[in-house]
């Protein structure tokens, strides 16, 4: 029996016009931004954003934005900005923000405000990803990695309370002290937008995701690491008294589809190798600074074979396919691989990259269209609809629908006029209605 899967497109927005990986120490932090041409960057942003809009027309379940700093791998230092652009250009598709990196914010209340604003603007379509961030973010922002986890969870608790409890209230913590927590607007989705926790086999992150019943998203890893993380999540969920739904497990997998296995390889190989050997070129001392992760989690990461445990930039294309970092082939090959993926991991959500670097537009669109027409339907319910087309919209779609379902606000906007008193400002322009009202 074919398993049901949700398909999410993530686009890291790379800047591919840099020296080859063997000529640089890293594509992060230390690669001079003299290689960046903003005019080319403008064209790339247009391409990447249009790809996200295409995902809705093709029937993907969602698109994800991302946050990284000082790197050619992902020119998206603020994930909320592309999320707002996509929200304005689409109508129904889910939009996941994977950031925000909470420790790059001096005040986590800004994240609570930004996500709530996006949720209201988009009509309740936002997924909020809370991420610890790679070690490179800590080098880039001069953040102490030794306090990263406790600071992250205090920020998380503050944001969740800000979303779910009426303000104003004070917050007195170890890292944040705020006399007034009272964010406007509040999120449209109640009690709060869905939360995903991306990670790399960190025991603490997986445990926390299961405890809070969040979706855990294992980032780019070999199949053994994906399977291990999913198993740890299920074990943690059982300890917390429930059996997790497959949609609480998401895994990132590079996927490319073409007419035949041979053609898929010809088209995908140079771009996947750019992604691995150039975009992800990162020394371990940048990725895992001292104090960034616990000893237990570091052992787990190193034993998983995922990012940080292996020099991915030295791997061959055949290794990447054999260890199942990527799934490349004909529709039949990809369908079989995804079925194996769901059977082994029990995951209900797959996240795939929309662009691996200098991939031409026609190739990006071809891959997405073949996925939409020949692969995704095999993992859908009989109606064939993406998840957003089968759900009731959180917000009214038209003015008449809004008027019929929401109605007028319960409180009139009152203003005090000299010589008159309190009046309803919505009708004050009509002389016979310009009369004092009781507050």
Secondary structure as UniProt FT lines:
FT   STRAND          6..10
FT   HELIX           21..23
FT   HELIX           33..35
FT   HELIX           38..58
FT   STRAND          62..66
FT   HELIX           79..89
FT   STRAND          94..101
FT   HELIX           102..104
FT   HELIX           109..122
FT   STRAND          126..131
FT   HELIX           135..141
FT   HELIX           145..147
FT   HELIX           148..164
FT   STRAND          169..172
FT   STRAND          177..181
FT   STRAND          195..199
FT   HELIX           203..212
FT   STRAND          215..218
FT   HELIX           223..239
FT   TURN            240..241
FT   HELIX           246..248
FT   STRAND          249..252
FT   STRAND          254..257
FT   HELIX           261..274
FT   HELIX           275..279
FT   HELIX           284..287
FT   TURN            290..291
FT   HELIX           295..304
FT   TURN            308..309
FT   HELIX           312..314
FT   HELIX           317..322
FT   TURN            323..324
FT   STRAND          326..329
FT   HELIX           331..345
FT   STRAND          349..353
FT   HELIX           361..370
FT   HELIX           371..375
FT   HELIX           376..379
FT   TURN            382..383
FT   HELIX           387..389
FT   HELIX           399..405
FT   STRAND          414..417
FT   TURN            418..420
FT   STRAND          421..424
FT   TURN            425..429
FT   HELIX           431..433
//
